[in-house]
Amino acid sequence: MSSVNVGLIGFGTIGSGVAKILIEDADLIENKLGRPINLKKIADLDIETPRPVQLPPGLLTREVKDVLGDPDIGIVIELVGGYEPARTFVLEALAAGKHVVTANKALLARHGREIFEAAAANHVDVLYEAAVAGAIPIIRGLKEGLTANRIDYLFGILNGTSNYILTKMTREGVEFAQALAEAQERGYAEADPTFDVEGVDTAHKLAILIGLAYGLQVDLDDIHVEGISGLDPIDIRFAEEFGYVIKLLAISSQDGGRIEARVHPTMLPADHLLSDVNGVFNAIHVHGHAAGDLLFYGRGAGRMPTAGAVVADVIELARAIRTGAAGRVPPMSWASTRGADLKPRPMSEVETTYYFRFSALDKPGVLSRISGVLGEHRISISAVIQKGREQAGAVPIVMLTHEARESDVRRALDELDRLDVVRGRTVVIRVEDRLR
């Protein structure tokens, strides 16, 4: 029985997990596949640092050409990360007629169109389950399990670092900086956490999900992105008083010919399942017109959860090689992209409900002045909390609105922040009431 030969580029945290599964669980994989998978070569610049897996001799190389140039290797796993040289490696593998498995969400979000076109031209596949939400099978779920559904909307907690930080801030009332420091101490956050806490990593993953859900390869610049670094524990407490929990949420929905694509801190109803997704866990809520509501939940990162998703893609490709079924499912599920009839909705046109926190002078008439400006911009108030003054100076006035348009909100706040009774910039958090 002939084996399927695999080459691995990148032997870091995830790469070592992939090697561990392919070597230590070889019997399990062979029993499921019906033939062995042979990890033939691993390329990495660092082949000296010990990894948590015992490798057969001769497996490691510093030369990527030993993987890309080997005609016996049919599947290449790219785990380098980033844009380059990962893009070059992937394109070279595809040009050589090799199937590719990657966990590189940034690469696919930025260069997915080019990569998928190259795969089609060379009659090979690119699989990427581990690129979004680690062990959670959301890619396969959207590509195949929900292919009969029109996806009305999806909401995702897609970054474990940010979710861990928000969980700490919510449960313990600590400031962002303290929660981030603990996340770094525990290894949940990088030394430079910018991509995680400012929503960039989540935006990369959302771009991939939008392609799968709607057949639109959205430009990253069309995704509105805000992070959590500016959140204050006081807003988390006020959210609780209104019956909400704050999460960094990826949001997309389809309305006619427009797709919403945004990432930002969001107030969710406290009784919704997403509000109970804590720590480093991820979850995606999907609503299909036929299936209704579904929740995908699990570990969104980590060596072994992510490595397991990578190996699952390898097994799927090995099955396709055995049966001659490569290209059975298009990379983004859709036979053709829908750029002509579907466009991202500008953030200025988004309509949702809002939370405002004003820092205002404690004097008669202030609330009516604020309400008046909001009314002039077609923003109506649904609830107000006004705390009494504990010491001299400004006090918080907190409001929830009915549904309003983003452009109207921005014009109103520009005017309100210039009032002589308002101190500092108004805090704005969007509220997601579709999850009620």
Secondary structure as GFF3:
##gff-version 3
##sequence-region A 1 436
A	DSSP	beta_strand	4	9	.	.	.	ID=ss1
A	DSSP	alpha_helix	13	24	.	.	.	ID=ss2
A	DSSP	alpha_helix	26	33	.	.	.	ID=ss3
A	DSSP	beta_strand	37	43	.	.	.	ID=ss4
A	DSSP	beta_strand	60	61	.	.	.	ID=ss5
A	DSSP	alpha_helix	65	68	.	.	.	ID=ss6
A	DSSP	beta_strand	75	78	.	.	.	ID=ss7
A	DSSP	alpha_helix	86	95	.	.	.	ID=ss8
A	DSSP	beta_strand	99	102	.	.	.	ID=ss9
A	DSSP	alpha_helix	105	121	.	.	.	ID=ss10
A	DSSP	beta_strand	126	127	.	.	.	ID=ss11
A	DSSP	three_ten_helix	129	131	.	.	.	ID=ss12
A	DSSP	alpha_helix	138	140	.	.	.	ID=ss13
A	DSSP	pi_helix	141	145	.	.	.	ID=ss14
A	DSSP	beta_strand	151	157	.	.	.	ID=ss15
A	DSSP	alpha_helix	160	172	.	.	.	ID=ss16
A	DSSP	alpha_helix	176	185	.	.	.	ID=ss17
A	DSSP	alpha_helix	194	197	.	.	.	ID=ss18
A	DSSP	alpha_helix	200	214	.	.	.	ID=ss19
A	DSSP	three_ten_helix	220	222	.	.	.	ID=ss20
A	DSSP	beta_strand	224	225	.	.	.	ID=ss21
A	DSSP	alpha_helix	233	242	.	.	.	ID=ss22
A	DSSP	beta_strand	244	255	.	.	.	ID=ss23
A	DSSP	beta_strand	258	269	.	.	.	ID=ss24
A	DSSP	three_ten_helix	273	276	.	.	.	ID=ss25
A	DSSP	beta_strand	281	288	.	.	.	ID=ss26
A	DSSP	beta_strand	292	299	.	.	.	ID=ss27
A	DSSP	alpha_helix	303	323	.	.	.	ID=ss28
A	DSSP	beta_strand	343	344	.	.	.	ID=ss29
A	DSSP	three_ten_helix	347	349	.	.	.	ID=ss30
A	DSSP	beta_strand	351	361	.	.	.	ID=ss31
A	DSSP	alpha_helix	366	376	.	.	.	ID=ss32
A	DSSP	beta_strand	381	386	.	.	.	ID=ss33
A	DSSP	beta_strand	394	401	.	.	.	ID=ss34
A	DSSP	beta_strand	404	405	.	.	.	ID=ss35
A	DSSP	alpha_helix	406	416	.	.	.	ID=ss36
A	DSSP	beta_strand	427	431	.	.	.	ID=ss37
A	DSSP	three_ten_helix	433	435	.	.	.	ID=ss38
###
